[in-house]
Amino acid sequence: MSDIQLLEDKLNKVMGEIKTIIDEVVEIRKGSPQNKEQTAKILENFLGDLYKYFKVKSKEADDNLMQGISLMKIKLMSDLR
C-alpha cells in the first residue's frame, strides 16, 4: 500500500471518530443552553488548535500545508441542500 493510500486510510478512520463525537455533541447540546455554550467553546478550541498545528508544522517544514486547499471549495462542497 502506498504512503498516500495509508494517509487517506488514517484520515478516513479519524473522520469516523470525529463524526461519532459530533453526534455526541448534538445529544449533549439538547440538554440545555449552557451545554450549547460549553460545547461551542470546546469545538472552537479544537478547530483553533487544529488550524494552529497546521500553521506550526507548515513553518517547521517550510511547506505551506494549506497550499492548494480552498476553504471556499470546502464550504461549497459541504453545503447541505
C-alpha positions as CSV (number, residue, x, y, z in Angstrom):
1,M,0.0,0.0,0.0
2,S,1.4,3.4,-0.9
3,D,2.1,6.2,1.6
4,I,-0.7,8.2,0.0
5,Q,-3.2,5.4,0.5
6,L,-2.1,4.9,4.1
7,L,-2.6,8.6,4.8
8,E,-6.0,8.5,3.2
9,D,-7.0,5.4,5.3
10,K,-5.8,7.1,8.5
11,L,-7.7,10.3,7.8
12,N,-10.9,8.3,6.9
13,K,-10.6,6.4,10.3
14,V,-10.2,9.7,12.2
15,M,-13.1,11.2,10.3
16,G,-15.3,8.3,11.5
17,E,-14.2,9.1,15.1
18,I,-14.9,12.8,14.6
19,K,-18.4,12.1,13.2
20,T,-19.1,9.9,16.3
21,I,-18.0,12.8,18.6
22,I,-20.1,15.3,16.7
23,D,-23.2,13.0,17.1
24,E,-22.4,13.0,20.8
25,V,-22.2,16.8,20.8
26,V,-25.6,17.0,19.2
27,E,-27.1,14.9,22.0
28,I,-25.2,16.9,24.7
29,R,-26.5,20.2,23.3
30,K,-30.1,19.1,23.5
31,G,-29.7,19.2,27.3
32,S,-29.6,23.0,27.9
33,P,-28.4,26.4,26.6
34,Q,-25.4,26.1,28.9
35,N,-24.4,22.9,27.2
36,K,-24.6,24.8,23.9
37,E,-22.2,27.4,25.1
38,Q,-19.8,24.9,26.6
39,T,-19.7,22.7,23.5
40,A,-19.3,25.7,21.2
41,K,-16.2,26.7,23.2
42,I,-14.8,23.2,23.1
43,L,-15.3,22.9,19.3
44,E,-13.9,26.4,18.8
45,N,-10.8,25.4,20.8
46,F,-10.4,22.1,18.9
47,L,-10.7,23.8,15.5
48,G,-8.3,26.5,16.6
49,D,-5.8,24.0,17.8
50,L,-6.0,22.1,14.5
51,Y,-5.5,25.2,12.5
52,K,-2.6,26.3,14.7
53,Y,-1.0,22.9,14.3
54,F,-1.2,23.2,10.5
55,K,0.5,26.6,10.7
56,V,3.2,25.4,13.1
57,K,4.1,22.3,11.0
58,S,4.0,24.3,7.8
59,K,6.5,26.8,9.3
60,E,8.7,24.0,10.6
61,A,8.7,22.1,7.3
62,D,8.9,25.3,5.2
63,D,6.0,23.9,3.3
64,N,2.5,25.5,3.4
65,L,0.4,22.5,4.2
66,M,-2.7,24.6,3.3
67,Q,-1.4,25.5,-0.1
68,G,-3.8,24.3,-2.8
69,I,-6.7,23.9,-0.3
70,S,-9.6,26.1,-1.0
71,L,-11.7,26.9,2.1
72,M,-14.4,28.3,-0.3
73,K,-14.5,25.0,-2.2
74,I,-14.7,23.1,1.0
75,K,-17.6,25.3,2.1
76,L,-19.4,24.9,-1.3
77,M,-18.9,21.1,-1.2
78,S,-20.3,20.8,2.3
79,D,-23.5,22.9,1.7
80,L,-26.5,20.9,2.6
81,R,-29.3,21.2,0.1
